[in-house]
Amino acid sequence: MQYHARIIRALTFVTAFSLVVAARVGAQSAQAFSIQVSGLFIGFGGSAYSEMSSGGGGEAQLRYTSGAMSLGLGYQYTRHTMEGEEGHMSNSGAFIEPRYVFSTSSPSLAPYLSARLSLLRMSGIMEEDSNGGNVNFGGGILARLTSRLNLDFGATYGYTRFSGGISGSGSDLVLRAGLAIGLGG
């Protein structure tokens, strides 16, 4: 529990600090392609995941942006424990994430709506790995730091389902804080 509290405090601090910095910078990212790395915090809900802890981790993605729409393809990893079990489990896999960014009068902050479809694998302390995934919807805020750097703070909520060592369906909440770096001219 203390580990998760530290992750949440760190993400909150980075978010607050970055928003203060971004409020003073007016440039927008103009590159069609970008790479993004983010810290993640995932909490599972529902009876199928009642014994699974929330977990921290990270993701990396390549994004293509055209106007207000962008599409990200990436890989995520988080680490979890099970109540009464020794050791850790990994929750990892590929995802696709379309995003729509709203234009605002702010030169440095832009809200967005997003969706995410993930194909995931749980492995580790169970005798059998679990395969599954999730469908999430949510949004966030992009904070422009320079013409090539954006901070991304987002949250999604959705439906998750696994079969195998852990079987069943439930919900998941994903919190993210990341940095996107524009590529090319």
Stockholm file with secondary structure:
# STOCKHOLM 1.0

chainA/1-185         MQYHARIIRALTFVTAFSLVVAARVGAQSAQAFSIQVSGLFIGFGGSAYSEMSSGGGGEAQLRYTSGAMSLGLGYQYTRHTMEGEEGHMSNSGAFIEPRYVFSTSSPSLAPYLSARLSLLRMSGIMEEDSNGGNVNFGGGILARLTSRLNLDFGATYGYTRFSGGISGSGSDLVLRAGLAIGLGG
#=GR chainA/1-185 SS CHHHHHHHHHHHHHHHHHHHHHTTCCCCCCCSEEEEEEEEEEEEESGGGTTBCCEEEEEEEEEEEETTEEEEEEEEEEEECBTTCCSCEEEEEEEEEEEEECCCSCSSEEEEEEEEEEEEEEESSSSSCEEEEEEEEEEEEEEECSSSEEEEEEEEEEEEEEEESSCEEEEEEEEEEEEEEEECC
#=GC SS_cons         CHHHHHHHHHHHHHHHHHHHHHTTCCCCCCCSEEEEEEEEEEEEESGGGTTBCCEEEEEEEEEEEETTEEEEEEEEEEEECBTTCCSCEEEEEEEEEEEEECCCSCSSEEEEEEEEEEEEEEESSSSSCEEEEEEEEEEEEEEECSSSEEEEEEEEEEEEEEEESSCEEEEEEEEEEEEEEEECC
//
